[in-house]
Amino acid sequence: SLNVSKKPTLTLVDSVESSGRGVTDQPSTTDLLAIYLNPIDTVKDFEVTFSADVSVNQGASTYSQLSHSLEVSAKTYDATISTGATDTVTTLLTGVSVNLWSGGSATGTSVAVDTGEISIDSTVGFDAVKLSVSDAYDFDSIGISDAIDILRHIVNLETLAAGSASFHAADVDNDGDVDISDAIDVLRHIVDLETIDTFDLIDEQGARVTQLDANATGDAPAWTLVANGDVDLSGSFAGDYVVQLDVL
């Protein structure tokens, strides 16, 4: 119960029953505070700390209560973008913007990525993405071995699993199939006739993400960035644009 006669004293009394008219029952437990979360978009977490002196009315002694702290993490993002993960580490994209493209042209929409986190302000459809920094990924890693992987898939010598990162990388033109046109795209990239510089966003079920939905609700999805053409996944991101987090 709150003793309002001597502000700001908070009095907690254990299992005391009313002794007469006008005396309020005081429970053995009570809520110390209520936190209502609706943070501004720059707030990622905050901490509440409380401590006090505890006075004992039998024996006239006083002792200090242990200080307690509560850290609250606020969800200020709509999705996360990673570049890969293992059982122990997730590598997140950071310090770069994702530019959305559709039908070979820029949609005019870009989304900044900060330690993997993005905020979605408008609903927009797309079929590929590019990064705002051209050297964030090593597209020079795309080579003849990637074209061979596509050809081996086409003739059923070594099939790329549908929904896998390698399958999406092999489907360079994002038509849903891995065929000879994708192999040609890779070969044209190798001989500098046509540059591949696009990525796919893949959801946790292995499907390609083709829309940012500003009205989406629920838990923030985790998406993975896959470089088109890099079928054997030998390419890497520059260290300035990724950050690694331990998997808890």
RAVENQUI-V347318 format. One record per backbone hydrogen bond with DSSP energy under -1.0 kcal/mol. CO is the residue of the C=O (numbers start at 1). NH is the residue of the N-H. Records with the same first field share a line. If there is no record, write none. Layout:
# RAVENQUI-V347318
CO=NH ; NH
This chain:
# RAVENQUI-V347318
6=9
16=26
20=23
26=16
40=43
44=74
46=72
48=70
50=68
52=65
54=63
61=56
63=54
68=50
70=48
72=46
79=118
80=223
81=93
82=225
84=91
88=247
89=86
90=245
91=83
92=243
93=116
96=113
97=132
98=111
99=130
100=107
101=127 ; 128
102=105
105=102
109=100
111=98
113=95
114=117
116=81
117=114
118=78 ; 79
124=212
128=101
129=199
130=99
133=136
136=238
137=139
138=141
139=142
143=146 ; 147
144=148
145=149
146=150
147=151
148=152
149=153
150=154
151=155
152=157 ; 158
153=156
161=164
164=168
165=169
166=170
167=171
169=229
170=172
171=174
179=182 ; 183
180=184
181=185
182=186
183=187
184=188
185=189
186=190
187=191
188=193 ; 194
189=192
198=228
199=129
200=226
201=209
202=224
203=206
207=203
210=126
212=124
213=216
221=80
223=82
224=202
226=200
227=230
229=231
230=233
236=138
238=241
239=242
241=94
243=92
245=90
